[in-house]
Amino acid sequence: MIAQLPAELWILVLHFAFDDDAMLGAALPSSWDVSSWIKSLDGQWMLRSTQDNIGVCIRRRIASLKAIISTCRYLRQIGIEFLYESILIEIPSRILRLCAALDGNRRFGQQTKRIHVTRYLQPPGVSAEEMDLALISVVQHCRNLQTFIFEWPLQRSFTPIADTLCHYCRRTLHTLHISLPSVELAKLIWTLDSLQKLTFLHVEIGERLGEENHLGSASDINLSLPRLQQLSLRGFFTDFVEEATEWEFPRLSSLTLDFINYRDELPDIEAFMTNHGSQLTYLDINCIPPISLPAILDLCPSLTSLSFNPDWRLPRDETLPFEASELARVPHRGIVTIGLHQLLYAFGVGYAAQYSKVDAVSTRYIRTSNDNNFAALTKRNFPNLKTIRLLSRTLLRDLEMANGPDEICYERWERWWAQCAGQGVRLEDCTGAELGYLPPQENGTEAGSEVDEEGEEEEDSVLNALQYDPIGAVRALRLRCQEMSAALS
């Protein structure tokens, strides 16, 4: 019965059934991507990031595909190639098995559009050279690769992997997520010079050791990435930004700078914005030392989204009768959304609550900066402001564990709420919900939480049906196929 339908129609049905837009989407995750509440095995609430959600989607997709193609040889011949469209490697030893599978059938590699490696530890009994050769072989087979995400920090493996990407994937690769030591920065610049189709780039760079400049002749490259739209940098990227200041990014609209805990040798961000800030619509700066935000906003007139650290001690706005920081010299009419990093001391929960007992002066100093910066988030400075979001997952987890802010800090919570409500601005947490809507306790009866849990149970039941009732899954696909045939006729 299944074979009565043409293979082309089955392929179309499988394509619609396992649409990969969420997984193969080009844009890289940002701090504005919403997180979701989940329960761990021990019953504790945890926050899952967008990147983690993508991994869950890929695993469920693979399980569903395996259930369907296991029903008969005909569907196996048609659907097995879909298993290789998006490859997620969480167990490093499976790279060797994947290499063998692609060596056995080169057609599988031609279907691969996305490779995502989360861990790259050397398994027992396998040398580092064998691991590198296997991964290089996998990339060589995937000549239509569009997205390459390698979360694990690369050391000496970066050079051969970069060479392989430049040689085999330079015409198709548009999304690159890579982590490397600072000594490989010169090689990264040469790699970017070869990947002219890049549209989305995330680079995490380790701390520079010593004063030696490892750029060499790469410092003379006038790099141009004509299609780059999103640039995300994390770690110790001072040398990269200093070089990139003179590069050409004619389509760059999104910039993320995450310094983690680095405090020294920060790059000249104002110089970078002088050359590239006029076209930016999204700017996310997360660092501990303060940056002159008014100067940055003057150089970025097209911004619609801004994220910064409200722990910064910024100059006071002398034109106001109350305590508020000077965030903008003139009203910035383009900004609609503002994201706030850190704020770990603002509500007296988590580690900051314990630290405040040890160093009360520093805690009071940071909270004053929080209040002054938040007081400046007004329609006067940002006339079209609609949303303020607290971006820290750590802060939200601490609030959940403490069941809300500390009694001493509750006044700050209410004051910020009143300020946003009075201006018609939505105050959110990192899940996209209004700040204050925490997951329920064991006997909680919040309607929103019940709907979410029911949705998850329904999704799991569908997955179980696909895994344990593959015949039923095929029947459902056949019905969908018949409906499509009727619509086409």
KEVEX-860963 format. One record per residue (C-alpha): residue number from 1; x, y, z. Coordinates in steps of 0.25 Angstrom, whole numbers, plus 2048, in hexadecimal, padded with zeros to 3 digits. Example, Ala and Ser with C-alpha at 12.3 -4.5 7.8 and 13.67 -1.06 7.14 Angstrom:
2
SITE num   u   v   w
SITE   1 831 7EE 81F
SITE   2 837 7FC 81D
//
This chain:
489
SITE num   u   v   w
SITE   1 800 800 800
SITE   2 80B 80A 804
SITE   3 813 807 7F7
SITE   4 806 80B 7EF
SITE   5 80A 819 7F1
SITE   6 815 81F 7E9
SITE   7 822 822 7F0
SITE   8 822 830 7ED
SITE   9 815 832 7F4
SITE  10 81B 82B 801
SITE  11 827 834 801
SITE  12 81E 840 800
SITE  13 816 83B 80C
SITE  14 822 838 814
SITE  15 827 846 811
SITE  16 81B 84C 817
SITE  17 81A 842 822
SITE  18 828 845 827
SITE  19 829 854 823
SITE  20 837 858 828
SITE  21 835 867 828
SITE  22 837 868 837
SITE  23 844 85F 837
SITE  24 84A 864 82A
SITE  25 847 873 82C
SITE  26 852 87B 828
SITE  27 852 885 834
SITE  28 85B 882 840
SITE  29 855 882 84E
SITE  30 855 890 855
SITE  31 853 894 863
SITE  32 845 898 85F
SITE  33 841 88A 85B
SITE  34 836 885 866
SITE  35 83A 87A 870
SITE  36 830 870 875
SITE  37 82D 86A 882
SITE  38 82F 85B 883
SITE  39 82F 851 88F
SITE  40 83C 849 892
SITE  41 83C 83B 896
SITE  42 83D 83F 8A5
SITE  43 830 848 8A3
SITE  44 838 855 8A3
SITE  45 834 860 899
SITE  46 83F 863 88F
SITE  47 840 86D 883
SITE  48 843 867 875
SITE  49 849 870 86B
SITE  50 845 871 85C
SITE  51 851 86A 858
SITE  52 84D 85E 862
SITE  53 83F 85E 85C
SITE  54 845 85D 84E
SITE  55 84D 851 853
SITE  56 840 84B 859
SITE  57 839 84D 84B
SITE  58 844 846 844
SITE  59 843 83A 84D
SITE  60 834 839 84C
SITE  61 835 83A 83D
SITE  62 83F 82F 83C
SITE  63 837 826 844
SITE  64 82A 829 83C
SITE  65 832 826 82F
SITE  66 837 819 834
SITE  67 82A 815 838
SITE  68 824 818 82A
SITE  69 82F 812 822
SITE  70 82F 805 82A
SITE  71 821 801 825
SITE  72 826 7FC 817
SITE  73 831 7FC 80D
SITE  74 82A 805 804
SITE  75 829 810 80E
SITE  76 837 80E 813
SITE  77 83D 810 805
SITE  78 835 81D 804
SITE  79 836 823 812
SITE  80 844 81F 816
SITE  81 84B 82B 810
SITE  82 842 834 819
SITE  83 84A 82F 825
SITE  84 857 835 820
SITE  85 851 843 81D
SITE  86 854 848 82B
SITE  87 85F 841 833
SITE  88 860 843 842
SITE  89 86D 83D 848
SITE  90 86C 83D 857
SITE  91 875 830 859
SITE  92 882 832 853
SITE  93 884 823 84F
SITE  94 878 823 846
SITE  95 881 82C 83C
SITE  96 888 81F 839
SITE  97 87B 818 836
SITE  98 876 824 82E
SITE  99 882 824 826
SITE 100 881 815 822
SITE 101 872 818 81E
SITE 102 876 823 815
SITE 103 881 81B 80F
SITE 104 878 810 80C
SITE 105 86D 819 805
SITE 106 872 827 800
SITE 107 864 82B 7FD
SITE 108 861 82C 80B
SITE 109 86B 837 80D
SITE 110 866 83F 801
SITE 111 859 840 809
SITE 112 85F 846 816
SITE 113 85D 855 818
SITE 114 860 856 827
SITE 115 86B 850 830
SITE 116 86A 854 83F
SITE 117 875 84E 848
SITE 118 873 851 857
SITE 119 87F 848 85C
SITE 120 88C 844 856
SITE 121 893 83C 861
SITE 122 89C 831 85D
SITE 123 896 824 860
SITE 124 89E 818 866
SITE 125 8A6 810 85C
SITE 126 8A5 81B 851
SITE 127 8B1 825 84E
SITE 128 8AF 833 84C
SITE 129 8B4 832 83E
SITE 130 8A9 827 83B
SITE 131 89E 831 840
SITE 132 8A3 83C 838
SITE 133 8A4 834 82B
SITE 134 896 82E 82E
SITE 135 890 83C 82F
SITE 136 897 841 823
SITE 137 892 836 81B
SITE 138 884 839 81F
SITE 139 885 847 81B
SITE 140 88B 843 80E
SITE 141 87F 83B 80B
SITE 142 875 846 80E
SITE 143 878 84F 803
SITE 144 86A 856 804
SITE 145 86C 85A 812
SITE 146 865 867 816
SITE 147 867 867 826
SITE 148 873 863 82E
SITE 149 872 864 83D
SITE 150 87E 85F 845
SITE 151 87C 863 854
SITE 152 888 85C 85A
SITE 153 895 864 85A
SITE 154 89E 860 84F
SITE 155 8AD 860 852
SITE 156 8B6 85A 847
SITE 157 8AA 854 83F
SITE 158 8A5 862 83B
SITE 159 8AF 863 82F
SITE 160 8AC 856 828
SITE 161 89D 858 82A
SITE 162 89D 866 825
SITE 163 8A5 862 819
SITE 164 89B 858 816
SITE 165 88F 861 817
SITE 166 896 86B 80E
SITE 167 899 861 803
SITE 168 88C 859 803
SITE 169 881 862 808
SITE 170 885 870 805
SITE 171 87A 872 7FA
SITE 172 86F 86D 804
SITE 173 873 870 812
SITE 174 86B 87C 818
SITE 175 86B 879 827
SITE 176 878 877 82F
SITE 177 878 875 83E
SITE 178 887 872 843
SITE 179 88F 873 850
SITE 180 89E 874 84F
SITE 181 8AA 878 857
SITE 182 8B0 886 854
SITE 183 8BD 880 84D
SITE 184 8B4 87C 842
SITE 185 8AE 88A 83F
SITE 186 8B7 88C 833
SITE 187 8B2 87F 82D
SITE 188 8A3 883 830
SITE 189 8A6 890 828
SITE 190 8AB 888 81C
SITE 191 89F 87F 81D
SITE 192 895 88A 81D
SITE 193 89C 890 811
SITE 194 898 883 80A
SITE 195 88A 882 80F
SITE 196 884 88D 807
SITE 197 876 888 808
SITE 198 875 889 817
SITE 199 869 88F 81C
SITE 200 869 88C 82B
SITE 201 876 88B 833
SITE 202 878 887 842
SITE 203 886 887 847
SITE 204 88B 884 855
SITE 205 89A 887 858
SITE 206 8A2 882 864
SITE 207 8AB 88C 86C
SITE 208 8B8 890 865
SITE 209 8C4 88B 86C
SITE 210 8D0 894 86D
SITE 211 8D2 8A1 864
SITE 212 8D6 89A 857
SITE 213 8CE 89E 84B
SITE 214 8CA 891 844
SITE 215 8C3 898 838
SITE 216 8CF 89A 82F
SITE 217 8CC 89C 820
SITE 218 8BD 89B 824
SITE 219 8BD 8A9 82A
SITE 220 8BF 8AE 81C
SITE 221 8B2 8A8 816
SITE 222 8A7 8B2 813
SITE 223 89C 8A8 815
SITE 224 88F 8AA 80F
SITE 225 882 8A1 812
SITE 226 878 8A7 809
SITE 227 86C 89E 80E
SITE 228 86F 89E 81D
SITE 229 863 8A2 825
SITE 230 865 89D 833
SITE 231 872 89D 83A
SITE 232 873 897 848
SITE 233 880 898 850
SITE 234 883 892 85E
SITE 235 88F 891 867
SITE 236 89C 898 865
SITE 237 89A 89E 857
SITE 238 8A1 8AB 858
SITE 239 8AB 8A8 84D
SITE 240 8A0 8A4 844
SITE 241 898 8B1 846
SITE 242 8A4 8B9 844
SITE 243 8A7 8B3 837
SITE 244 898 8B2 833
SITE 245 896 8C1 835
SITE 246 89C 8C4 827
SITE 247 895 8B8 820
SITE 248 889 8B9 817
SITE 249 87C 8B4 81C
SITE 250 872 8BB 813
SITE 251 866 8B3 817
SITE 252 869 8B1 826
SITE 253 85C 8B4 82E
SITE 254 85E 8AC 83B
SITE 255 86A 8AD 845
SITE 256 86C 8A5 852
SITE 257 878 8A7 85B
SITE 258 879 89E 867
SITE 259 886 8A1 86F
SITE 260 882 896 87A
SITE 261 88B 89A 886
SITE 262 896 8A1 87E
SITE 263 899 8AF 884
SITE 264 8A6 8B3 87E
SITE 265 8AB 8B7 870
SITE 266 89D 8BA 86B
SITE 267 89C 8BE 85C
SITE 268 899 8CB 857
SITE 269 88A 8C9 855
SITE 270 887 8D7 851
SITE 271 891 8D6 845
SITE 272 88A 8CA 841
SITE 273 87D 8D1 841
SITE 274 882 8DD 83A
SITE 275 884 8D4 82E
SITE 276 879 8CA 82F
SITE 277 86F 8CF 839
SITE 278 866 8D7 830
SITE 279 860 8CB 829
SITE 280 85E 8C3 836
SITE 281 850 8C0 83B
SITE 282 853 8B6 846
SITE 283 85E 8B9 850
SITE 284 861 8B0 85C
SITE 285 86D 8B4 865
SITE 286 870 8AB 872
SITE 287 87C 8AF 87A
SITE 288 880 8B3 888
SITE 289 887 8C0 886
SITE 290 87E 8CC 882
SITE 291 87D 8D1 874
SITE 292 879 8DF 86F
SITE 293 86B 8DB 86B
SITE 294 867 8E9 866
SITE 295 873 8E9 85D
SITE 296 86F 8DB 857
SITE 297 861 8DF 855
SITE 298 865 8EC 84D
SITE 299 86D 8E3 844
SITE 300 861 8D9 842
SITE 301 855 8E1 83E
SITE 302 84E 8D5 837
SITE 303 84D 8CC 844
SITE 304 840 8C6 847
SITE 305 845 8BC 852
SITE 306 850 8BF 85D
SITE 307 855 8B7 868
SITE 308 85F 8BB 872
SITE 309 864 8B9 881
SITE 310 85C 8C2 88A
SITE 311 867 8BF 895
SITE 312 86F 8C9 88E
SITE 313 872 8D6 896
SITE 314 86E 8E1 88C
SITE 315 86E 8F0 88D
SITE 316 862 8F6 893
SITE 317 858 8FE 88A
SITE 318 859 90C 88F
SITE 319 84C 910 888
SITE 320 843 908 891
SITE 321 83F 90B 89F
SITE 322 840 8FD 8A3
SITE 323 84C 8F3 8A3
SITE 324 84D 8ED 895
SITE 325 859 8E9 88C
SITE 326 85B 8F0 87F
SITE 327 859 8E5 875
SITE 328 856 8EE 869
SITE 329 85A 8FC 866
SITE 330 84E 8FE 85D
SITE 331 841 8F5 85C
SITE 332 844 8E8 854
SITE 333 837 8E6 84C
SITE 334 83B 8D9 846
SITE 335 83C 8D0 852
SITE 336 830 8C8 855
SITE 337 836 8BD 85E
SITE 338 841 8BE 869
SITE 339 847 8B2 86F
SITE 340 84E 8B2 87D
SITE 341 859 8A8 880
SITE 342 85E 8A5 88E
SITE 343 855 8AC 899
SITE 344 859 8A0 8A2
SITE 345 85A 8A9 8AF
SITE 346 84D 8B1 8AC
SITE 347 843 8A7 8B3
SITE 348 84B 8A1 8BE
SITE 349 84B 893 8BA
SITE 350 855 888 8B6
SITE 351 864 88A 8B8
SITE 352 863 899 8B8
SITE 353 85A 898 8C5
SITE 354 866 890 8CC
SITE 355 870 89A 8C7
SITE 356 868 8A6 8CC
SITE 357 86B 8A1 8DA
SITE 358 87A 8A1 8D7
SITE 359 87B 8AE 8CF
SITE 360 86F 8B7 8D2
SITE 361 875 8C3 8CC
SITE 362 878 8BD 8BE
SITE 363 86A 8B8 8BE
SITE 364 864 8C5 8C1
SITE 365 86D 8CC 8B7
SITE 366 868 8C2 8AC
SITE 367 859 8C3 8B0
SITE 368 85A 8D2 8AF
SITE 369 860 8D1 8A1
SITE 370 854 8C7 89E
SITE 371 84A 8D2 8A3
SITE 372 850 8DD 89B
SITE 373 851 8D6 88E
SITE 374 843 8D0 88F
SITE 375 83E 8DE 892
SITE 376 843 8E3 885
SITE 377 83B 8D9 87D
SITE 378 830 8E3 87A
SITE 379 829 8E8 86E
SITE 380 831 8F5 86F
SITE 381 83D 8ED 86B
SITE 382 837 8E2 863
SITE 383 829 8E8 85D
SITE 384 825 8DB 856
SITE 385 82A 8D1 861
SITE 386 820 8C5 863
SITE 387 827 8BA 86A
SITE 388 832 8B9 875
SITE 389 837 8AB 877
SITE 390 840 8A5 882
SITE 391 849 89C 87B
SITE 392 850 894 886
SITE 393 84C 885 887
SITE 394 854 885 894
SITE 395 84C 890 89A
SITE 396 83E 88A 896
SITE 397 843 87C 89C
SITE 398 847 883 8A9
SITE 399 839 88A 8AA
SITE 400 832 87D 8A8
SITE 401 83A 876 8B3
SITE 402 838 881 8BC
SITE 403 829 883 8B8
SITE 404 82B 891 8B5
SITE 405 834 89D 8B9
SITE 406 839 89F 8C7
SITE 407 830 8A7 8D0
SITE 408 83A 8B3 8D0
SITE 409 83B 8B3 8C1
SITE 410 82C 8B2 8BF
SITE 411 82A 8C1 8BE
SITE 412 833 8C1 8B2
SITE 413 82B 8B7 8AB
SITE 414 81E 8BF 8AD
SITE 415 825 8CC 8A9
SITE 416 82A 8C6 89C
SITE 417 81D 8C0 899
SITE 418 816 8CD 89C
SITE 419 81F 8D5 893
SITE 420 81D 8CB 887
SITE 421 80E 8CA 889
SITE 422 80D 8DA 88A
SITE 423 814 8DB 87C
SITE 424 80C 8CF 875
SITE 425 819 8C7 875
SITE 426 819 8B8 876
SITE 427 823 8B3 881
SITE 428 828 8A4 87E
SITE 429 831 899 882
SITE 430 83A 890 879
SITE 431 82E 887 876
SITE 432 826 892 870
SITE 433 81C 892 87B
SITE 434 819 89E 884
SITE 435 823 89F 88F
SITE 436 81D 899 89B
SITE 437 816 88D 895
SITE 438 81F 881 89A
SITE 439 81C 873 898
SITE 440 812 86D 8A3
SITE 441 815 866 8AF
SITE 442 811 857 8B1
SITE 443 803 85A 8B4
SITE 444 802 867 8AB
SITE 445 7F6 869 8A2
SITE 446 7FA 874 898
SITE 447 7F3 872 88B
SITE 448 7FF 876 882
SITE 449 808 86B 889
SITE 450 7FD 861 887
SITE 451 7FB 864 878
SITE 452 80A 863 876
SITE 453 80B 855 87E
SITE 454 7FF 850 876
SITE 455 806 854 869
SITE 456 813 84D 86C
SITE 457 80B 841 870
SITE 458 804 841 863
SITE 459 810 843 85B
SITE 460 817 837 862
SITE 461 80B 82F 85F
SITE 462 80C 832 851
SITE 463 81A 82E 851
SITE 464 817 821 858
SITE 465 80D 81E 84E
SITE 466 817 81F 843
SITE 467 821 817 84A
SITE 468 818 80B 84F
SITE 469 80D 80C 844
SITE 470 815 80E 837
SITE 471 80A 808 82F
SITE 472 800 812 834
SITE 473 80A 81D 831
SITE 474 80B 818 822
SITE 475 7FC 818 821
SITE 476 7FB 826 826
SITE 477 806 82A 81B
SITE 478 7FE 822 811
SITE 479 7F1 82A 814
SITE 480 7F9 837 813
SITE 481 7FF 832 806
SITE 482 7F1 82F 801
SITE 483 7EC 83D 805
SITE 484 7F7 844 7FE
SITE 485 7F4 83B 7F1
SITE 486 7E6 840 7F2
SITE 487 7EA 84E 7F3
SITE 488 7F3 84D 7E8
SITE 489 7E9 847 7DF
//
